[in-house]
Amino acid sequence: MVLRLASSYMSIPQTPRTSTSLSQRVPLRKPGKMWKRGCTRRLDILPSLNGDGPGLRVFVLSDLHTDYSENMMWVECLSTAKHKRDVLLVAGDVAETYNNFVLTMSLLKERFKHVFYVPGNHDLWCRRESDVSACKDYHACKWPEELSNRDTSLASYFDAMNENNMDLIEDIKKTCEQIITFSHFVPRQELCPEKRMLFYPNLPKIIGSDSLEVRLRSIHGAEGSGSACHVFGHTHFCWDAVLDGIRYVQAPLAYPRERKRRMNGGENWLPFCIYSDGEFAERLSPCYWSDYYSVNPRQPRNTELAPWVARFYSQRKDHNT
């Protein structure tokens, strides 16, 4: 099989082909020796599959947040032998500090044959190792003067970067039946619980953009297909749902405190194998919020807080009085 990556998409062709080996740049394991800052050209990945072992497997994972020692330990505990022939898609938010980012990606590369990555908001934060982590996208990211995170200019800027790969994408669309795209940010509001369900009601305002969904549809088609899949991250909610012909999957490690209350489904099922031996995996189950919305329609006109959210704000009010 031929596996190719352009920007933030991966494709699996209709017919298997053997290939020559491809030398790769492997990240240095020691955090004291860092990658050179700057752009690295993304090469086509041509794994050799000659029938001498299991076929191609693709695993997905997002929101590792390895600045938390528990999460770094989780990465370190991943098998160093189990995934030597596998592909891993990392849908952003690896770490907030440079050293932890490089160390994490080095650990993943030691465990998987190929690792593909798109940055998340935490990966772009400019903070020192000693800084306290918090929701700081609006002041921890630095942009040129013509770009702002208070309007759509950033989303438009990053979306336009995909135009450089559209010819290659069109070529792959003609030759491939199964395509996996991936991003950190959320392409549509239906992939997040409604505002009244959330402890942090402003979350839907900072999770993604409409241009991302438009871009996905330009790749998968307006109506999608049974072999169209998009992997995302950011919200830390385990998710697996089909909307308008595209399967949307989120497999987050998330924060330790979130795993303790199983907000993301725990950790034993991660990383999630989305594709194996020519077929996509069965739907994730249980999947909490996407399970809920599979049987309960969204109610955008309903502003009544969910019981757990009402209790939360009531307790905060009582505490402050």
N, C-alpha and C positions, 0 to 999 in steps of 0.2 A: 504494500500500500504506500501511497505517497501522502505525506502530511505536510501541509504548507500553512504558513502564518503570514497574514498581511494586516498590519495595524492590530486590530483586536478581534480577528476572526480566525477560525481554523476550519479546514475542510477535509473530508474523507472521500476519495474518488470512487467511481463505480467499479473499477476493476483493479485488482492488485497488480503491483509491479515491483520487481526487485530494484535495488539501487546500490550505488556505491556508498561507501562510508563517508561520513561528514565529520571533519574535525571541528570541535567546538571549543569555545573559550569557557573554561570552568572557573567560577569565582574562587578566589583565595579563601581558604578556611579561616585563617587567623585574622581577627578584626583589626589588628595593627597594620595589616597590609591591605589598603583599600583599593577598590576599582578606581580607575581614572575617571574623573568627572567628565561628562560630555555624552554625545550620542554614539550609540553602537548600532551598526547596520543589522537589521533583522534578516536572517537567512532563511531560505526554505529548508525544512527539516525532512529528510528522506530516510526514514528508518528502514533497515534491512529486515524483511520478513520472508525467510526462505523455507517456511514450514518446519523449522527446527525448534518450535516452541509455541506458546500461546500467541494468539493474534493481538492486534493493537488494543490496548485499554487506555481510556482517558479518564482521569480523576479530576475533580473540581473542589476548590476550597477558597474561601474568602475571609477577610477580617481576622487575620491571625493575631494582630496586636501583641507582638512579642516583646514589647516594652514591659509587659507583665511577666514576671519570672515564671508563673505557672504555665503561661502559654509558650514561652521559650522552651520550657522543659517538655511540653507536649510535642513540640517539633523534634527535639532531640531524641525523644522516645520512639519516633517513627522508625519502622524497620529499615535497616540498611541493606537488606537483601530482597525483600518482597516486591519492590517496585522497580527493579533494575531495567526492565523493558517497557516501563509505562510512561505515559505523558501526564503532566500535572498542569492544570490551568489555575493560576492564582489571580482571583478577581479583586485585587487591591487591598489596601490597609494592612500592609505587612508590619511596619513599625514606624514610629515617629522620629527616631534618631538614626543617623547615618550608620553608626557602628552596628546597632541591632538589625537594621535592614540588611546590611551586607552579610552579617553572620547568619541570619535566617535564610536568605536566599542561597548561601553556600551550603547550609545543612540540607535544604531541599534538593539542590542539584546533586549532592552526594547520594541521595536516595532514589531519585527519579532519572530516567534516561534523558528526558527533555522537560524543561520547565518554562512555561510561557506566563507572562505577567503584564497586567495593566495597572497603572498607579491609582491609588485611592486618595481621598482628601488628606488622611493622616500622613501618608507618605510624602506629601508636598509641604508639610509644615516645616517652618524654619525655626527650630527651637534647640536649645542646648540640652545636653544630657541631664543637667540638674533641674531643668524647668519642670513644673508640675503640669501634668496632662489635664486638659479640660476641653470642652467644646470651643475651639478657638479658630475656626476656619476663617472668620472675618478679619482677624488680625495676625494670624500666624502664617498666612500665605502672602507672598509678595508678588505683584504682577506689574507689567509695564503700565504706564499711565493711561494708555488707551483702553485697557481692560479693567473690568470691575466685577466683583462678585455680588453686586447689588442689582445687576440687570442681566440680560441674556448674552452679553458680549463674550463672556468666558465660554459659555456653552457653544456659541457659534464659532468661536476661534478653534476650540478643540475638535468640533465636528468637521470643520473645513480641512483639518489635517488628513482626514480619511480620503479626500479627493485624490491625493497622490497615489492611492492604491486601487482606484475604481476600475482601471483597465484590467488589473490582475484579478480583482474580484469578479468581473464579468467573465473572464476566462474560466475561473474556477466554477462559476455557476453553470457554465455550459458542460462541464465535465464531471461534476460531482452531484451525487444524489443526497448526501447528508452533509449539512453544514452546521457547525457550532460557532456562534459568536459569543463574545463575552466582554463585559464592562464592569467597572466598579459601581457606577451610579445606576439608578433605577430608571428604566425607560418609560414606565407608565404608572399612574397613581393607583391603579387597581392592584399593584404588587405591594401595597403597604396598607396596614389596617387604617380604618377611618379615623379622623382626628379625635372623635369622641371616645375612641378606644385606647388612646395613648396617654401615658403619663407626661410625655413631652409633646404638647399639641402642635408645636411649630415644625415637627419633623417632616411632614409632607412638603414643606416649603423649600427644603434643602437637600432633597434626595436625588434629584435628576432633572431631566429636561425633555421637552417634547421632541426636540431635534434628534435625540438619541433613538427614540422610537421610529421616527421617520427614516433614519439611517438603517435601522434593522429591517424595516419593510422594504427598503431598496435592495437589500441582500436576499432576504427570505421570500419576498413577494408580498403583495398587499394582503393576500388571503393566507399566507403561510403554507405549510404542508405538514404531513405526518413525520417528516424527517428534519424539521426546522427546530433548532434549540438555541436558546440564549441563556447564558449564565451571568448572574449579577451578584452584587454584594451590598454593603453600606448600612442596611437597616438592622442587620443581625437577627432577622427573622428567618427561620427555616421555611423554604417555600418551594412548591412544585405545582404549577398550574398551567393549563393550556388556555390562551386567550387569542381569539381570532387566528387560530391555526399555528401559533408558535408556542412551544413549550418553554416556560420560564422557570429557572431553577436557582435557588440560593442555598449554599451549604456553608454557613459561617461558623468559625470557631468561637468568635465573639469574646466578650470579657468574662473572666472567671466568675464574677458574681451573677452574670446572666446564665452561665451554664449550670450554676447551683440551683437556680429556679427553673432550669430547663427551657428558658425562653427560646433557645435556638435548637432544641431537640437533644441536648446533651453533646457528647463528643465521641462516643464509641463507634459511631457510624461514619466518622470522617477519616480521611477525605472520601468523598462520595464518588463511586465509579459510575459515570454517566454513560459510558460507551464501552462495549466489550465485544470482540469477535464479530464485528459487522452489525451490531444491534445496539439501540439505545436501551438503557436500563428501565426497569419497571418504575412506576411512579413511587416517589418517596412516601412512606407512611410509617408512623403518624407524622403529620406535617403542620399541625396546629392551625395557624391562621389561614393557610390556603385550604386546609380541610374545612374550616369554618365557612369560608366564602364559597366553597363548592356546593353548599346546601343552603346558605343564607345570603340572599341578595344584599348588595350594598344599599344604604339608605342615606344618600347625600343630604336630604332635607331634614333628617333627624339630628337634632342638636343635643339630645339628652345624653349626659355622660354615662358611660358604662359603669356598673355598680362599683367595680374595683377602683376606677378613676375617681368617682364621687367620694368613696371612702378615703382615698389618698389625700384629696384636697381638703376634706373635712377634718382629717387628723392634723394636717398642716395648719389649718385655721385655728383649731383648738390649741395647738402647741404655741402659736404666736399670740394668743390672747391671755 
